Amino acid sequence: MGEFTDKIKGAGNQVAGNLKQGSANERVREEGAAQEMKGKGQELKGKVKGVINKL
């Protein structure tokens, strides 16, 4: 995947994770926290790719 794709998918996972964390169901809240962390990782991966591509 490219830099832009990673950043977009990361942002989407962060938003979905935040929404899940507002649930009354504890399991869904835990999934939301994990999904948000996954999104942060994807976004970081995209940023790293961007830096590497500029070198």
N, C-alpha and C positions, 0 to 999 in steps of 0.2 A: 504494500500500500504506500501511497505517497504521503508527503508531509501534510497536505491539506486534508486528505481523507482521514488521517489519524486524528487530526485536530477536531474535525467535525464529528466523528464517531465518539471521541472522548467527551465532547461537550454534550452530545445526546445522552450518553450514559450517565453523565453527572446530573442532568436534568431529570431523567427517569429515576435515578437513585434518590434524588431529593424528594420527588413526589411519593415514592414508596415509603420513605421514612415518615411521612405524615399519616400512615395507615394505623388503624387500631390493632391490627394483627402484628404480634411481636415478630413472627417469622418473616413477614413481608418487610418490616422495618430493618431487620438484619440483612435481608437480601438487598434492600435499598442502599444500606451503608457499603456493602461489598461492591455493588454496581457503581456507586459514586467513586470509590477508590480505583476501580478498573478504569473509569473514565479519566480520572486524573493521570493515571499511568499512560493511557493512550495519548492524551494531550501532550504530556511530557515527551513521549516518543516522537510525536510530530514536530515538536520544537527542536529536539536533538537532530532530527533529519534535516530540518531547515538550516541549522548551524553547519552541519557537515556539508551540505550542498553548497554553502557559500564559501567554503574553504578552497 
